[in-house]
Amino acid sequence: MKYDVIIIGAGPSGIFCAYELINSKPDMKILMIEKGRAIEHRSCPKRVTGRCMGCKPCNITTGFAGAGAFSDGKLSLSPDVGGNLPEILGYDEAKKLIGESDAIYLKFGADTNVYGVDKQAELAEIRRRAITAGLKLVECPIRHLGTEEGYKIYARIQQYLLDKGVEMKFNTMVTDIIIEDGTAKGIVTDHGETYLADEIAAGIGREGSDWFSKICDMHGIETKVGTVDIGVRVEVRDEIMDFLNKNLYEAKLIYQTPTFDDRVRTFCTNPSGEVATEYYDDGLAVVNGHAYKSHDMKTENTNFALLVSKNFTKPFKTPIEYGKHVARLSNMLCDGRIMVQTFGDFLRGRRTTEERLFRSNLVPTLKDAVPGDLSLVLPYRIMTDIKEMLFALDKITPGIASTETLLYGVEVKFYSNKVVVDKEFRTSVRGLRAMGDGASITRGLQQASANGICVAKSILATGGYTQP
């Protein structure tokens, strides 16, 4: 079957690409292919059973809206956060596209409230504390969807696209991209089906980054070795983070560690949220976090990620596999579950026990986490970076470096397959464009959505591939 455009993946970049295409050209024939389920069929049985049931594919990481459907749903409204669009398109163009994607979220019911724009005195105080601690505060307005509200917003968008005539195939895995004479012609699915198109846009997200990396290797699509982001998820009582939560919702802080001069950043803060597990198709379990808008779903704890960014040199060329290897060590020690350790035990170099864990003031929100010793999992360099970052953060909001603070491991972000693209997001193969987190172009909902809009505009403007 022949289409005008095939979109691989129904995450934010794919969704917003389809939205822009079908609104601009209603007669366009568009096919979206997604390995997961339609959004109304996405539910995690762990919330009822208390343990992972091994759904294939995982309902948390795959399906319409991708991992974004069950994320905390924070939309970063500054080009300084969430990806590489400013580097590719220029700052002003990236900002314009973020505004366009934000308007679409608002159209489908996003909260109009924006954090971090109306409390200048408080922001100045946070900035002063950050400078004193040697931290860089990235000032970024945040629109918070909330896990349950984000799900509803994406459900409305899915129905809108279906009503407009966008064809969607769920529970369908793309096994290969058909490339002839250096030009992408179509795709092959695990059902033995072949679909052809003039344009193919790959928006596979983090969950599919390993798959896309192998496709690139198979067909000689140009890539670069990307950055490895690996670390832990920190959990503290809400009282510890109260000043930051009320004034910024998510404080984005960056630190260059004194011992190794490594870059460590805070990521995905969830006030009154819960720590969660993400499962990948190969059984890999990594840690994440959520927060809800509804008051009856809130907890007494705040969680956020600390991620250490590492760039490797030759001959290293498998950053995704490196991240998975570290996470597998934790899974091996915890029988496929997430490890948790108190910061006090982390500093002392001893394993956390259930007895010490449950006598503290801080009650873990990830109930099936296994008390353990992160030094058996994380490299010494990353351990040192995390320790130094927590002591720096303690100068901004005292109590983060408490001995009771919980560290969950391992958190890894799989967007390390850096596909080489031009300003039209065309790859080295004609007719194939790459977008979103899985291609290491973006690192979050808003820039991924903006990226999808940009790819659609490029397809519409060129009417197909033209050699750059």
C-alpha positions as CSV (number, residue, x, y, z in Angstrom):
1,M,0.0,0.0,0.0
2,K,1.2,3.5,-0.8
3,Y,1.1,6.5,1.4
4,D,2.3,10.1,1.2
5,V,4.0,9.9,4.6
6,I,4.7,7.0,7.0
7,I,5.4,8.0,10.6
8,I,7.2,5.3,12.7
9,G,6.2,5.7,16.3
10,A,3.2,7.5,17.9
11,G,5.1,9.5,20.5
12,P,4.9,13.3,20.8
13,S,7.1,13.9,17.7
14,G,5.1,11.6,15.6
15,I,1.7,12.9,16.9
16,F,2.5,16.5,16.3
17,C,4.0,15.7,12.9
18,A,0.8,14.0,11.9
19,Y,-1.3,16.9,13.4
20,E,0.6,19.5,11.3
21,L,0.4,17.5,8.1
22,I,-3.3,16.6,8.2
23,N,-4.3,20.2,9.2
24,S,-2.3,21.7,6.4
25,K,-3.2,19.2,3.8
26,P,-6.5,17.3,4.8
27,D,-6.3,14.9,1.8
28,M,-2.8,13.7,2.6
29,K,-2.6,9.9,3.1
30,I,-0.7,9.4,6.4
31,L,0.1,6.1,8.2
32,M,1.3,6.0,11.8
33,I,2.8,2.7,13.0
34,E,3.2,2.0,16.7
35,K,4.5,-1.1,18.4
36,G,2.3,-0.4,21.5
37,R,-1.4,0.0,22.0
38,A,-4.0,2.7,21.4
39,I,-4.1,5.0,24.4
40,E,-7.5,3.7,25.6
41,H,-6.0,0.2,25.9
42,R,-2.9,1.3,27.8
43,S,-2.9,0.4,31.5
44,C,-0.3,-0.9,33.8
45,P,-1.5,-4.0,35.8
46,K,1.3,-3.3,38.4
47,R,-0.9,-0.6,39.9
48,V,-3.4,-3.3,40.9
49,T,-1.2,-6.3,41.4
50,G,1.8,-4.5,43.0
51,R,4.3,-6.2,40.7
52,C,5.2,-6.1,37.0
53,M,3.3,-8.6,34.9
54,G,5.7,-8.5,32.0
55,C,3.4,-7.0,29.4
56,K,4.7,-7.3,25.9
57,P,5.2,-4.5,24.9
58,C,5.3,-2.5,28.1
59,N,2.2,-0.2,28.5
60,I,4.3,2.4,30.3
61,T,6.9,3.0,27.6
62,T,5.0,2.2,24.4
63,G,1.7,3.0,22.8
64,F,0.1,6.2,21.6
65,A,1.8,9.2,23.2
66,G,4.8,7.0,24.1
67,A,6.3,7.3,27.6
68,G,4.8,10.8,27.7
69,A,1.3,9.4,28.4
70,F,2.3,8.2,31.8
71,S,5.0,10.8,32.6
72,D,4.6,13.7,34.9
73,G,3.8,15.7,31.8
74,K,6.0,18.8,32.2
75,L,6.2,21.1,29.2
76,S,9.4,23.1,29.2
77,L,8.6,26.4,27.5
78,S,12.2,27.6,27.0
79,P,14.5,26.4,24.1
80,D,17.2,26.1,26.7
81,V,15.7,22.9,28.0
82,G,14.8,19.6,26.4
83,G,16.9,19.1,23.4
84,N,19.1,20.3,20.5
85,L,16.5,22.2,18.4
86,P,18.3,25.6,19.0
87,E,21.6,24.1,17.8
88,I,19.9,22.8,14.6
89,L,17.4,25.5,13.8
90,G,18.6,28.6,15.7
91,Y,17.2,29.8,19.1
92,D,14.4,32.1,17.7
93,E,13.0,29.4,15.4
94,A,13.1,26.8,18.2
95,K,11.3,29.2,20.5
96,K,8.6,29.9,17.8
97,L,8.0,26.1,17.3
98,I,7.8,25.5,21.1
99,G,5.1,28.3,21.1
100,E,3.2,26.5,18.4
101,S,3.3,23.1,20.1
102,D,2.3,24.7,23.4
103,A,-0.7,26.3,21.7
104,I,-1.8,22.8,20.6
105,Y,-1.5,21.4,24.1
106,L,-3.7,24.3,25.3
107,K,-6.2,23.6,22.6
108,F,-6.7,20.1,23.9
109,G,-7.0,21.0,27.5
110,A,-3.6,21.7,29.1
111,D,-3.5,23.7,32.3
112,T,-3.1,27.4,31.5
113,N,-1.0,28.0,34.7
114,V,2.7,28.4,34.1
115,Y,5.3,28.0,36.9
116,G,8.4,30.2,37.1
117,V,7.2,33.5,35.5
118,D,5.6,35.6,38.3
119,K,7.8,35.2,41.3
120,Q,10.9,37.3,40.5
121,A,12.0,37.9,44.1
122,E,11.9,34.2,44.9
123,L,13.7,33.3,41.7
124,A,16.4,35.8,42.5
125,E,16.9,34.1,45.9
126,I,17.1,30.7,44.3
127,R,19.6,32.1,41.8
128,R,21.7,33.6,44.6
129,R,21.8,30.3,46.4
130,A,22.7,28.4,43.2
131,I,25.6,30.8,42.5
132,T,26.9,30.4,46.1
133,A,26.8,26.6,45.7
134,G,28.5,26.6,42.3
135,L,25.4,25.5,40.5
136,K,23.9,26.9,37.3
137,L,20.1,27.6,37.4
138,V,18.5,27.2,34.0
139,E,15.4,29.4,34.2
140,C,12.6,27.7,32.3
141,P,8.8,28.3,32.6
142,I,7.0,25.0,33.1
143,R,3.5,24.0,32.2
144,H,2.4,21.0,34.2
145,L,0.0,18.5,32.6
146,G,0.0,15.9,35.4
147,T,0.2,12.2,34.7
148,E,-3.6,11.6,34.6
149,E,-4.4,14.8,32.8
150,G,-1.7,14.3,30.2
151,Y,-3.3,10.9,29.4
152,K,-6.7,12.6,28.8
153,I,-5.1,15.3,26.6
154,Y,-3.3,12.7,24.4
155,A,-6.5,10.7,24.2
156,R,-8.3,13.8,22.7
157,I,-5.5,14.3,20.2
158,Q,-5.6,10.6,19.2
159,Q,-9.3,10.9,18.5
160,Y,-8.8,14.1,16.6
161,L,-6.2,12.6,14.3
162,L,-8.4,9.5,13.6
163,D,-11.4,11.7,12.8
164,K,-9.2,13.6,10.4
165,G,-8.4,10.5,8.5
166,V,-4.9,9.6,9.9
167,E,-4.5,5.8,9.7
168,M,-3.0,4.2,12.8
169,K,-1.7,0.7,13.1
170,F,-1.1,-0.4,16.7
171,N,0.6,-3.6,18.1
172,T,2.7,-3.4,15.0
173,M,6.5,-3.4,15.0
174,V,8.5,-2.1,12.1
175,T,11.2,-4.7,11.4
176,D,13.0,-2.9,8.6
177,I,13.1,0.2,6.4
178,I,13.2,-0.5,2.7
179,I,16.1,1.4,1.2
180,E,16.9,1.2,-2.5
181,D,19.7,3.2,-4.2
182,G,20.2,5.4,-1.2
183,T,16.5,6.3,-1.0
184,A,13.9,5.1,1.6
185,K,10.9,3.6,-0.1
186,G,8.9,2.1,2.7
187,I,8.8,-0.2,5.7
188,V,8.3,-3.8,6.6
189,T,6.3,-4.9,9.7
190,D,6.4,-7.9,11.9
191,H,3.1,-9.0,10.4
192,G,4.9,-9.5,7.0
193,E,3.2,-6.3,5.6
194,T,5.0,-3.8,3.3
195,Y,4.0,-0.2,3.1
196,L,5.4,2.3,0.8
197,A,5.7,6.1,1.0
198,D,7.3,9.1,-0.5
199,E,8.4,10.3,2.9
200,I,9.2,8.3,6.1
201,A,9.6,10.1,9.5
202,A,11.1,8.1,12.3
203,G,10.0,9.3,15.7
204,I,10.7,6.2,17.8
205,G,11.4,7.8,21.2
206,R,13.8,6.5,23.9
207,E,12.3,3.1,24.0
208,G,13.1,2.5,20.3
209,S,16.5,4.1,20.3
210,D,18.3,0.8,20.4
211,W,16.2,-0.5,17.5
212,F,16.9,2.6,15.4
213,S,20.6,2.4,16.2
214,K,20.6,-1.1,14.7
215,I,18.7,0.1,11.6
216,C,21.2,2.8,11.1
217,D,24.1,0.3,11.4
218,M,22.4,-2.1,9.0
219,H,21.8,0.5,6.3
220,G,24.8,2.8,6.8
221,I,22.7,5.8,8.0
222,E,25.2,8.3,9.3
223,T,25.3,8.6,13.2
224,K,27.6,10.0,15.9
225,V,28.3,8.6,19.3
226,G,26.1,10.4,21.6
227,T,26.1,11.3,25.3
228,V,25.4,8.7,28.0
229,D,23.0,10.0,30.8
230,I,23.1,7.7,33.8
231,G,22.4,8.2,37.5
232,V,19.8,7.8,40.2
233,R,16.4,9.0,41.3
234,V,16.4,10.9,44.6
235,E,13.4,11.0,46.9
236,V,12.9,13.4,49.9
237,R,10.0,14.7,52.0
238,D,8.1,17.5,50.4
239,E,9.1,19.8,53.2
240,I,12.7,19.7,52.0
241,M,11.9,20.8,48.5
242,D,9.0,23.2,49.4
243,F,10.7,26.5,48.4
244,L,11.8,25.2,45.0
245,N,8.6,23.3,44.3
246,K,6.3,26.3,45.0
247,N,8.3,28.8,43.0
248,L,9.7,26.8,40.1
249,Y,7.8,23.4,40.3
250,E,10.9,21.9,38.6
251,A,14.3,23.5,39.4
252,K,16.7,22.7,36.6
253,L,20.2,22.9,38.0
254,I,23.5,21.9,36.5
255,Y,26.8,21.3,38.3
256,Q,30.4,20.7,37.1
257,T,31.8,18.4,39.8
258,P,35.0,19.4,41.4
259,T,36.7,16.0,41.4
260,F,36.1,14.9,37.7
261,D,34.7,18.1,36.2
262,D,31.7,16.0,35.0
263,R,28.3,17.6,34.2
264,V,25.5,16.5,36.5
265,R,21.9,17.8,36.2
266,T,18.6,17.6,37.9
267,F,15.8,16.2,35.8
268,C,12.1,15.4,36.0
269,T,11.1,16.7,39.4
270,N,7.8,15.4,40.8
271,P,6.5,17.3,43.8
272,S,4.2,15.1,45.9
273,G,4.8,12.4,43.4
274,E,5.8,8.8,43.4
275,V,8.8,6.8,42.1
276,A,8.0,4.4,39.4
277,T,9.5,1.6,37.3
278,E,9.8,1.5,33.5
279,Y,10.2,-1.8,31.8
280,Y,11.6,-2.4,28.3
281,D,11.0,-5.2,25.9
282,D,14.1,-7.1,26.9
283,G,13.0,-7.1,30.5
284,L,15.2,-4.2,31.6
285,A,13.8,-2.3,34.5
286,V,14.9,1.4,35.1
287,V,13.6,3.9,37.5
288,N,11.4,7.0,36.7
289,G,9.0,9.2,38.5
290,H,5.4,10.6,38.2
291,A,3.2,13.3,39.8
292,Y,-0.5,13.8,39.6
293,K,-2.7,16.9,39.4
294,S,-5.5,15.3,41.6
295,H,-5.0,16.0,45.3
296,D,-6.2,12.6,46.3
297,M,-3.4,11.0,44.3
298,K,-0.6,13.1,45.8
299,T,2.1,11.7,48.3
300,E,4.2,13.4,50.9
301,N,7.4,13.0,48.9
302,T,9.2,14.7,46.1
303,N,11.4,12.8,43.7
304,F,13.8,13.9,40.9
305,A,16.6,12.4,38.8
306,L,20.3,13.2,39.1
307,L,21.9,12.4,35.7
308,V,25.6,12.3,35.0
309,S,26.4,13.1,31.3
310,K,29.4,11.3,29.9
311,N,30.9,11.7,26.4
312,F,33.2,8.9,25.3
313,T,35.9,8.8,22.6
314,K,37.0,6.2,20.1
315,P,36.9,3.3,20.0
316,F,33.7,3.4,22.1
317,K,30.5,3.5,20.0
318,T,27.7,1.8,21.9
319,P,26.4,4.3,24.5
320,I,23.0,2.7,24.6
321,E,24.4,-0.7,25.4
322,Y,26.6,0.8,28.1
323,G,23.6,2.3,29.9
324,K,21.7,-1.0,29.7
325,H,24.7,-2.9,31.0
326,V,24.8,-0.7,34.2
327,A,21.0,-1.0,34.7
328,R,21.2,-4.8,34.2
329,L,23.7,-5.1,37.1
330,S,21.1,-3.5,39.4
331,N,18.4,-5.8,38.0
332,M,20.6,-8.8,38.5
333,L,21.1,-8.0,42.2
334,C,17.4,-7.2,42.8
335,D,15.7,-9.9,40.8
336,G,14.5,-7.6,38.1
337,R,13.4,-4.8,40.4
338,I,14.8,-1.4,41.3
339,M,17.4,-0.9,44.0
340,V,17.0,1.7,46.8
341,Q,19.7,2.9,49.3
342,T,19.7,5.7,51.9
343,F,22.3,8.5,51.3
344,G,23.7,7.7,54.7
345,D,24.5,4.1,53.7
346,F,25.7,5.4,50.3
347,L,28.3,7.6,52.1
348,R,29.3,4.8,54.5
349,G,29.7,2.2,51.7
350,R,27.3,-0.3,53.2
351,R,24.1,-2.0,52.0
352,T,20.8,-0.5,53.2
353,T,18.7,-3.1,55.1
354,E,15.0,-3.2,55.4
355,E,15.2,-2.6,59.1
356,R,17.2,0.7,58.6
357,L,15.0,1.7,55.7
358,F,11.7,1.5,57.5
359,R,12.7,3.1,60.8
360,S,13.4,6.5,59.0
361,N,11.0,9.4,58.6
362,L,11.0,8.9,54.8
363,V,8.6,6.2,53.5
364,P,9.6,5.0,50.0
365,T,6.8,5.5,47.4
366,L,8.2,2.6,45.2
367,K,6.9,-0.2,47.4
368,D,8.7,-3.1,45.7
369,A,12.1,-1.5,45.6
370,V,14.9,-3.7,47.0
371,P,17.3,-2.3,49.7
372,G,20.8,-2.6,48.4
373,D,24.2,-1.1,47.7
374,L,24.6,1.1,44.7
375,S,28.4,0.8,44.8
376,L,28.0,-2.7,43.4
377,V,26.3,-1.2,40.4
378,L,27.5,2.3,39.6
379,P,31.1,3.2,38.6
380,Y,33.1,5.0,41.2
381,R,33.3,8.1,39.1
382,I,29.5,8.4,38.8
383,M,29.1,7.6,42.6
384,T,31.5,10.5,43.3
385,D,29.6,12.9,41.0
386,I,26.3,12.1,42.6
387,K,27.7,12.6,46.1
388,E,29.2,16.0,45.2
389,M,26.0,17.1,43.5
390,L,23.9,16.3,46.5
391,F,26.1,18.2,48.8
392,A,25.9,21.2,46.4
393,L,22.1,21.0,46.3
394,D,22.0,20.9,50.1
395,K,23.3,24.5,50.0
396,I,20.2,25.6,48.1
397,T,17.6,23.5,49.9
398,P,19.0,22.2,53.2
399,G,18.1,18.6,54.0
400,I,18.6,17.0,50.6
401,A,22.0,15.6,51.8
402,S,20.3,14.0,54.8
403,T,21.3,10.5,55.7
404,E,17.6,9.5,55.2
405,T,17.4,10.7,51.6
406,L,16.7,7.8,49.3
407,L,18.6,7.0,46.1
408,Y,16.9,4.6,43.6
409,G,18.9,3.0,40.8
410,V,19.4,3.0,38.0
411,E,18.0,5.8,35.9
412,V,19.2,5.8,32.3
413,K,18.0,7.9,29.4
414,F,18.2,6.0,26.1
415,Y,18.6,8.8,23.6
416,S,22.2,8.2,22.8
417,N,21.9,7.2,19.2
418,K,22.7,10.6,17.6
419,V,21.5,10.5,14.1
420,V,23.1,13.1,11.8
421,V,20.4,15.4,10.3
422,D,20.3,18.7,8.5
423,K,18.0,21.6,9.2
424,E,15.2,19.8,7.5
425,F,15.8,16.8,9.7
426,R,16.8,14.7,6.7
427,T,19.2,11.8,7.3
428,S,21.9,10.6,5.0
429,V,19.3,8.5,3.3
430,R,16.9,10.3,0.9
431,G,13.3,10.2,2.0
432,L,14.0,9.4,5.6
433,R,13.8,12.0,8.4
434,A,14.5,11.5,12.1
435,M,13.0,13.3,15.0
436,G,12.4,13.1,18.7
437,D,14.3,11.6,21.7
438,G,15.2,8.3,20.1
439,A,17.4,10.1,17.5
440,S,19.0,12.1,20.2
441,I,17.5,15.3,18.8
442,T,15.2,16.1,21.7
443,R,15.0,15.2,25.4
444,G,11.5,15.9,26.5
445,L,7.8,16.3,25.5
446,Q,7.8,19.9,24.4
447,Q,10.8,19.9,22.1
448,A,9.8,16.5,20.7
449,S,6.4,18.0,19.9
450,A,8.0,21.1,18.3
451,N,10.3,18.8,16.4
452,G,7.4,16.9,14.9
453,I,5.8,20.2,13.7
454,C,9.0,21.3,12.1
455,V,9.4,18.0,10.2
456,A,5.9,18.2,8.9
457,K,6.5,21.8,7.7
458,S,9.6,20.7,5.9
459,I,7.8,17.8,4.2
460,L,5.0,20.2,3.1
461,A,7.4,22.8,1.9
462,T,9.6,20.5,-0.2
463,G,6.9,18.2,-1.4
464,G,9.4,15.4,-0.9
465,Y,13.1,15.0,-0.6
466,T,15.5,17.3,-2.3
467,Q,19.3,16.9,-2.0
468,P,20.6,19.4,0.6
